[in-house]
Amino acid sequence: MTEQWIYWTDELKSSYNDLVGKKCANLGELAEIGVNTPPGFALTVQACEHFMEKSGAAEEIRSFVQKYGHDLKDDVEKQSQASYYIRSIIESKKIPSDLEKQIETAYRDLCQKCQVTDLAVAVRSSGAVSMPGQMETFLNVKGSESLLQYIVRVWGSAFTTRALTFRLDNNMAIESAPIGVAVLKMVNAKCAGITLTVLPSTGDTSKILIEANWGLGESVVSGEITPDQFVIDKKSREIERHIYKKPQMVTFNSSGIQTQDVPVERQNLPCLEEDEILENVRIAIQIESHFSEPQDLEWVIDSDLSFPENIYWVQARPAKYFHTIKDTSEYLADLMTDIFKM
Protein backbone atom coordinates (compact mmCIF):
# COMPACT_ATOMS: atom_id res chain seq x y z
CA MET A 1 0.00 0.00 0.00
CA THR A 2 1.36 3.41 -1.01
CA GLU A 3 2.05 5.74 1.89
CA GLN A 4 0.15 9.02 1.92
CA TRP A 5 2.67 11.85 1.90
CA ILE A 6 0.32 14.66 0.90
CA TYR A 7 -2.79 16.14 2.52
CA TRP A 8 -4.98 19.01 1.38
CA THR A 9 -4.83 21.81 3.93
CA ASP A 10 -8.58 21.60 4.57
CA GLU A 11 -8.09 17.98 5.66
CA LEU A 12 -5.81 19.04 8.51
CA LYS A 13 -6.27 20.14 12.12
CA SER A 14 -3.92 21.43 14.81
CA SER A 15 -3.65 17.88 16.15
CA TYR A 16 -1.78 16.99 12.93
CA ASN A 17 1.24 19.00 14.12
CA ASP A 18 3.61 16.01 14.20
CA LEU A 19 2.42 14.87 10.78
CA VAL A 20 2.77 18.08 8.76
CA GLY A 21 4.32 20.68 11.09
CA LYS A 22 2.76 23.57 13.00
CA LYS A 23 2.20 25.96 10.11
CA CYS A 24 0.29 23.44 7.99
CA ALA A 25 -1.63 22.01 10.94
CA ASN A 26 -2.77 25.46 12.07
CA LEU A 27 -3.81 26.40 8.53
CA GLY A 28 -5.99 23.30 8.52
CA GLU A 29 -7.44 24.31 11.88
CA LEU A 30 -8.31 27.76 10.49
CA ALA A 31 -10.07 26.18 7.53
CA GLU A 32 -11.92 23.86 9.93
CA ILE A 33 -13.47 26.81 11.78
CA GLY A 34 -14.45 28.58 8.57
CA VAL A 35 -11.58 31.05 8.21
CA ASN A 36 -10.58 31.83 4.61
CA THR A 37 -7.18 30.28 3.76
CA PRO A 38 -5.48 29.90 0.36
CA PRO A 39 -6.11 26.55 -1.33
CA GLY A 40 -3.15 24.22 -1.18
CA PHE A 41 -1.63 21.04 0.16
CA ALA A 42 0.92 19.91 2.71
CA LEU A 43 3.79 17.43 2.46
CA THR A 44 4.22 15.38 5.59
CA VAL A 45 7.31 15.20 7.75
CA GLN A 46 7.56 11.57 6.63
CA ALA A 47 7.82 12.75 3.01
CA CYS A 48 10.97 14.63 3.99
CA GLU A 49 12.33 11.56 5.78
CA HIS A 50 11.57 9.38 2.76
CA PHE A 51 13.43 11.78 0.47
CA MET A 52 16.43 11.98 2.79
CA GLU A 53 16.79 8.22 3.22
CA LYS A 54 16.01 7.08 -0.33
CA SER A 55 18.19 9.72 -1.97
CA GLY A 56 21.18 8.88 0.25
CA ALA A 57 21.33 12.41 1.67
CA ALA A 58 20.65 11.23 5.23
CA GLU A 59 23.60 8.82 5.26
CA GLU A 60 25.97 11.45 3.85
CA ILE A 61 24.83 13.97 6.47
CA ARG A 62 25.17 11.45 9.31
CA SER A 63 28.72 10.67 8.21
CA PHE A 64 29.61 14.35 8.06
CA VAL A 65 28.14 15.12 11.49
CA GLN A 66 29.80 12.07 13.05
CA LYS A 67 33.15 13.30 11.77
CA TYR A 68 32.83 17.06 12.32
CA GLY A 69 29.77 17.70 14.50
CA HIS A 70 31.74 18.03 17.73
CA ASP A 71 33.60 21.04 16.27
CA LEU A 72 30.47 23.08 15.54
CA LYS A 73 29.43 24.21 19.02
CA ASP A 74 30.05 27.95 19.56
CA ASP A 75 31.87 28.30 16.21
CA VAL A 76 29.70 30.33 13.83
CA GLU A 77 32.18 30.09 10.96
CA LYS A 78 32.22 26.29 11.10
CA GLN A 79 28.43 26.25 11.46
CA SER A 80 28.19 28.33 8.28
CA GLN A 81 30.53 25.97 6.44
CA ALA A 82 28.60 22.95 7.69
CA SER A 83 25.33 24.53 6.57
CA TYR A 84 26.68 25.13 3.07
CA TYR A 85 28.02 21.58 2.78
CA ILE A 86 24.88 19.87 4.10
CA ARG A 87 22.54 21.96 1.96
CA SER A 88 24.64 21.22 -1.12
CA ILE A 89 24.22 17.50 -0.40
CA ILE A 90 20.45 17.83 -0.13
CA GLU A 91 20.02 20.07 -3.16
CA SER A 92 22.04 17.68 -5.33
CA LYS A 93 19.51 14.89 -4.77
CA LYS A 94 16.40 13.96 -6.74
CA ILE A 95 13.04 13.29 -5.14
CA PRO A 96 12.19 9.55 -5.29
CA SER A 97 9.78 8.73 -8.13
CA ASP A 98 6.94 7.53 -5.88
CA LEU A 99 6.93 10.78 -3.91
CA GLU A 100 7.50 12.86 -7.04
CA LYS A 101 4.38 11.36 -8.60
CA GLN A 102 2.23 12.31 -5.58
CA ILE A 103 3.55 15.89 -5.66
CA GLU A 104 2.95 16.28 -9.38
CA THR A 105 -0.57 14.88 -9.07
CA ALA A 106 -1.43 17.21 -6.17
CA TYR A 107 -0.04 20.23 -8.01
CA ARG A 108 -1.98 19.35 -11.16
CA ASP A 109 -5.16 19.00 -9.09
CA LEU A 110 -4.50 22.37 -7.41
CA CYS A 111 -4.04 24.01 -10.83
CA GLN A 112 -7.34 22.52 -11.98
CA LYS A 113 -9.09 23.63 -8.79
CA CYS A 114 -7.89 27.20 -9.31
CA GLN A 115 -8.42 27.00 -13.10
CA VAL A 116 -4.89 28.20 -13.80
CA THR A 117 -2.21 26.38 -15.79
CA ASP A 118 1.12 26.32 -13.93
CA LEU A 119 -0.42 28.05 -10.93
CA ALA A 120 1.93 30.30 -8.94
CA VAL A 121 2.40 28.91 -5.43
CA ALA A 122 4.20 29.72 -2.21
CA VAL A 123 6.41 26.92 -0.88
CA ARG A 124 6.77 27.29 2.88
CA SER A 125 8.55 25.34 5.61
CA SER A 126 6.47 23.86 8.42
CA GLY A 127 8.47 22.51 11.35
CA ALA A 128 6.98 20.25 13.98
CA VAL A 129 9.16 22.16 16.47
CA SER A 130 8.67 25.91 16.35
CA MET A 131 11.77 27.70 15.04
CA PRO A 132 10.52 31.09 13.83
CA GLY A 133 12.55 32.52 10.96
CA GLN A 134 15.10 29.72 10.90
CA MET A 135 13.96 28.16 7.61
CA GLU A 136 13.03 29.53 4.21
CA THR A 137 9.99 30.34 2.09
CA PHE A 138 9.93 30.60 -1.69
CA LEU A 139 7.24 32.64 -3.45
CA ASN A 140 5.79 32.72 -6.96
CA VAL A 141 6.93 29.21 -7.90
CA LYS A 142 5.38 28.04 -11.19
CA GLY A 143 5.27 24.62 -12.86
CA SER A 144 5.80 21.13 -11.47
CA GLU A 145 9.52 21.04 -12.29
CA SER A 146 10.22 24.24 -10.38
CA LEU A 147 7.96 23.11 -7.55
CA LEU A 148 9.99 19.92 -7.07
CA GLN A 149 13.22 21.92 -6.98
CA TYR A 150 11.92 24.39 -4.41
CA ILE A 151 10.49 21.70 -2.18
CA VAL A 152 13.99 20.22 -1.98
CA ARG A 153 15.36 23.68 -1.18
CA VAL A 154 12.83 24.08 1.64
CA TRP A 155 13.93 20.72 3.07
CA GLY A 156 17.51 21.92 2.79
CA SER A 157 16.65 25.11 4.64
CA ALA A 158 16.24 23.00 7.80
CA PHE A 159 20.06 23.21 7.77
CA THR A 160 20.55 26.96 7.42
CA THR A 161 23.21 28.41 9.71
CA ARG A 162 20.39 29.87 11.81
CA ALA A 163 18.68 26.51 12.12
CA LEU A 164 21.91 24.68 12.98
CA THR A 165 22.72 27.27 15.63
CA PHE A 166 19.22 26.97 17.07
CA ARG A 167 19.50 23.20 17.40
CA LEU A 168 23.00 23.36 18.84
CA ASP A 169 21.94 25.98 21.39
CA ASN A 170 18.97 23.83 22.40
CA ASN A 171 20.88 20.53 22.50
CA MET A 172 18.88 19.09 19.62
CA ALA A 173 20.18 16.58 17.08
CA ILE A 174 21.66 18.40 14.10
CA GLU A 175 21.93 15.57 11.60
CA SER A 176 18.17 14.99 11.28
CA ALA A 177 15.59 17.75 10.90
CA PRO A 178 12.59 16.50 8.90
CA ILE A 179 9.98 19.17 8.28
CA GLY A 180 6.61 19.54 6.58
CA VAL A 181 6.10 21.76 3.55
CA ALA A 182 3.09 23.93 2.67
CA VAL A 183 2.30 24.50 -1.02
CA LEU A 184 -0.27 27.31 -1.24
CA LYS A 185 -1.82 29.32 -4.05
CA MET A 186 -0.12 32.70 -4.32
CA VAL A 187 -2.44 35.62 -3.67
CA ASN A 188 -2.32 38.65 -5.96
CA ALA A 189 -1.83 40.95 -3.01
CA LYS A 190 -3.27 44.43 -2.82
CA CYS A 191 -1.79 44.62 0.66
CA ALA A 192 -0.73 42.30 3.44
CA GLY A 193 0.47 42.30 7.00
CA ILE A 194 0.24 40.95 10.51
CA THR A 195 -2.40 41.09 13.23
CA LEU A 196 -1.61 40.68 16.92
CA THR A 197 -4.56 40.12 19.25
CA VAL A 198 -2.60 41.64 22.13
CA LEU A 199 -0.56 44.83 22.34
CA PRO A 200 3.00 43.50 22.52
CA SER A 201 4.29 46.58 24.32
CA THR A 202 1.98 46.24 27.32
CA GLY A 203 0.31 42.84 27.19
CA ASP A 204 -3.05 44.61 26.83
CA THR A 205 -5.45 41.94 25.57
CA SER A 206 -8.31 44.42 25.11
CA LYS A 207 -6.63 45.81 21.99
CA ILE A 208 -5.57 44.49 18.58
CA LEU A 209 -2.58 45.70 16.57
CA ILE A 210 -2.61 45.50 12.77
CA GLU A 211 0.45 46.38 10.68
CA ALA A 212 0.22 46.50 6.91
CA ASN A 213 1.86 47.61 3.67
CA TRP A 214 1.00 47.56 0.00
CA GLY A 215 1.89 44.35 -1.83
CA LEU A 216 3.07 41.12 -0.22
CA GLY A 217 3.70 40.83 3.52
CA GLU A 218 7.45 40.24 3.30
CA SER A 219 8.15 43.97 3.62
CA VAL A 220 6.25 44.04 6.92
CA VAL A 221 7.74 40.98 8.62
CA SER A 222 11.27 41.84 7.44
CA GLY A 223 11.17 45.34 8.95
CA GLU A 224 12.26 46.92 5.65
CA ILE A 225 9.65 49.71 5.88
CA THR A 226 7.56 51.36 8.58
CA PRO A 227 4.11 49.89 7.97
CA ASP A 228 0.76 51.48 8.66
CA GLN A 229 -0.35 50.67 12.21
CA PHE A 230 -3.93 50.36 13.44
CA VAL A 231 -4.79 49.83 17.11
CA ILE A 232 -8.36 48.67 17.63
CA ASP A 233 -10.36 48.29 20.82
CA LYS A 234 -11.94 44.82 20.80
CA LYS A 235 -15.21 45.94 22.40
CA SER A 236 -15.90 49.39 20.97
CA ARG A 237 -14.07 48.77 17.64
CA GLU A 238 -12.63 52.26 17.93
CA ILE A 239 -9.66 52.55 15.56
CA GLU A 240 -6.47 54.49 16.27
CA ARG A 241 -4.62 55.04 12.98
CA HIS A 242 -0.92 55.68 12.38
CA ILE A 243 -0.35 56.11 8.64
CA TYR A 244 3.25 56.28 7.40
CA LYS A 245 4.92 56.93 4.08
CA LYS A 246 5.40 53.55 2.42
CA PRO A 247 7.85 54.09 -0.46
CA GLN A 248 8.41 50.43 -1.37
CA MET A 249 6.51 47.16 -1.55
CA VAL A 250 7.18 43.53 -2.47
CA THR A 251 5.42 42.19 -5.58
CA PHE A 252 5.59 39.30 -8.05
CA ASN A 253 7.91 39.27 -11.01
CA SER A 254 8.16 36.67 -13.78
CA SER A 255 10.01 34.14 -11.63
CA GLY A 256 9.88 35.13 -7.98
CA ILE A 257 9.39 38.38 -6.12
CA GLN A 258 10.87 41.85 -6.26
CA THR A 259 10.95 45.07 -4.27
CA GLN A 260 9.56 48.00 -6.23
CA ASP A 261 8.53 51.59 -5.62
CA VAL A 262 4.99 52.31 -4.52
CA PRO A 263 3.34 54.85 -6.88
CA VAL A 264 3.86 58.30 -5.39
CA GLU A 265 0.14 58.99 -5.09
CA ARG A 266 -0.32 55.89 -2.87
CA GLN A 267 2.74 56.19 -0.61
CA ASN A 268 0.98 58.24 2.08
CA LEU A 269 -2.44 56.61 1.79
CA PRO A 270 -3.67 54.01 4.29
CA CYS A 271 -3.44 50.57 2.72
CA LEU A 272 -6.54 49.30 4.57
CA GLU A 273 -10.09 50.63 4.36
CA GLU A 274 -12.23 50.79 7.52
CA ASP A 275 -14.39 47.82 6.51
CA GLU A 276 -11.26 45.75 5.86
CA ILE A 277 -9.89 46.68 9.30
CA LEU A 278 -13.11 45.73 11.06
CA GLU A 279 -13.43 42.43 9.21
CA ASN A 280 -9.79 41.67 10.02
CA VAL A 281 -10.55 42.33 13.70
CA ARG A 282 -13.67 40.16 13.65
CA ILE A 283 -11.80 37.16 12.24
CA ALA A 284 -8.78 37.72 14.50
CA ILE A 285 -11.02 37.64 17.59
CA GLN A 286 -12.64 34.45 16.29
CA ILE A 287 -9.23 32.83 15.87
CA GLU A 288 -8.03 34.00 19.29
CA SER A 289 -11.17 32.61 20.91
CA HIS A 290 -10.73 29.28 19.16
CA PHE A 291 -7.12 28.87 20.28
CA SER A 292 -7.81 30.37 23.75
CA GLU A 293 -4.70 32.57 23.73
CA PRO A 294 -3.41 35.75 22.03
CA GLN A 295 -2.46 35.15 18.39
CA ASP A 296 0.18 36.36 15.94
CA LEU A 297 -1.53 36.19 12.54
CA GLU A 298 -0.50 36.83 8.94
CA TRP A 299 -2.97 37.74 6.21
CA VAL A 300 -3.15 39.05 2.66
CA ILE A 301 -5.88 40.84 0.68
CA ASP A 302 -6.42 39.56 -2.86
CA SER A 303 -6.87 42.37 -5.40
CA ASP A 304 -8.70 39.99 -7.75
CA LEU A 305 -11.58 39.23 -5.36
CA SER A 306 -14.38 41.20 -3.72
CA PHE A 307 -14.64 42.05 -0.03
CA PRO A 308 -14.85 40.17 2.33
CA GLU A 309 -13.85 37.00 0.44
CA ASN A 310 -10.61 38.72 -0.57
CA ILE A 311 -9.02 38.40 2.90
CA TYR A 312 -6.86 35.28 3.16
CA TRP A 313 -5.21 34.13 6.39
CA VAL A 314 -1.85 32.43 5.87
CA GLN A 315 -0.48 31.82 9.36
CA ALA A 316 -1.60 31.57 12.98
CA ARG A 317 0.65 31.05 15.98
CA PRO A 318 0.73 32.07 19.65
CA ALA A 319 1.68 35.73 20.06
CA LYS A 320 4.96 36.68 21.64
CA TYR A 321 4.55 39.63 24.00
CA PHE A 322 6.18 41.15 27.03
CA HIS A 323 5.16 43.27 29.98
CA THR A 324 8.53 44.94 30.46
CA ILE A 325 9.30 46.69 27.18
CA LYS A 326 8.28 50.28 26.55
CA ASP A 327 6.86 50.42 23.04
CA THR A 328 5.84 48.42 20.02
CA SER A 329 8.96 49.29 18.03
CA GLU A 330 11.09 47.69 20.75
CA TYR A 331 8.97 44.53 20.56
CA LEU A 332 9.33 44.40 16.78
CA ALA A 333 13.09 44.91 17.02
CA ASP A 334 13.26 42.00 19.45
CA LEU A 335 11.11 39.87 17.16
CA MET A 336 13.31 40.66 14.15
CA THR A 337 16.36 39.69 16.20
CA ASP A 338 14.77 36.31 16.87
CA ILE A 339 13.85 35.83 13.22
CA PHE A 340 17.10 36.88 11.62
CA LYS A 341 19.71 35.97 14.25
CA MET A 342 22.65 34.06 12.89
Order of alpha helices (4+ residues) and beta strands (2+ residues): beta-alpha-alpha-beta-alpha-alpha-alpha-alpha-beta-beta-alpha-alpha-beta-beta-beta-alpha-beta-beta-beta-beta-alpha-beta-beta-alpha
